Amino acid sequence: MNAAQAKLCLKYRLLNTMGIPIWIEKKSSALISYQPMLGAAVLVLLPEKILETAKEHQKILAGMLKVLELNEEELCVAWLNPLKETEEVALMQTINQWAPYRVLVLGESLAQFLLKSTKSLDELRLNSHIMAGYIPLIEVTYHPVELEKSIEYKRKAYQDLLRLKSQIIEARMV
């Protein structure tokens, strides 16, 4: 499927609480996004949707995204419905079709699942990761729920986001 076809298979809805456009891929129930933009600088993946009632988690996520200093069209935030093993390939194909520069995975369990790793989040967040056969590099940091619990986690996540921001700036200079 090419980029034009991928864009056509997206269905538009409006997320009432935040006034953010939401797109849902019709062919897969696995990946749901606020705003998938083909060729976005960063695709942010969450293990599940941050609920409308979790205002503090929404504020933390918004703060995290501000650190990257990206325009709205350069950013795509998505969450996963529970994945079956058979849907993993479809998920990665969708990510490749959206062609982000980087994928930022929030949370240890999702990072371990996607990277097929048993390493801790602290180990995973130290390096960029490559998944065989897939284009974007994967960066890992803490989920907003974890950041609410610890100042130390906030500091580490901030460092992760600054590193990602500098990678984006370097890529723009090339």
Buried (B, 14 or more C-beta within 10 A) or exposed (E): EEEEEBBEBBEEEEEEEEEEBBBBBEEBBBBBBBBBBBEBBBBBBBBBBBEEEBEEBBEBBEBBBEBBEBEEEBBBBBBBBEBEEEBBEBBBBBBBBBBBBBBBBBBBEBBBBBBEBEBEBEEBBEEBBEBEEBBBBBBBBBBBBBBBEEEEBBEBBBEBBEBBBEBBEEEEEE
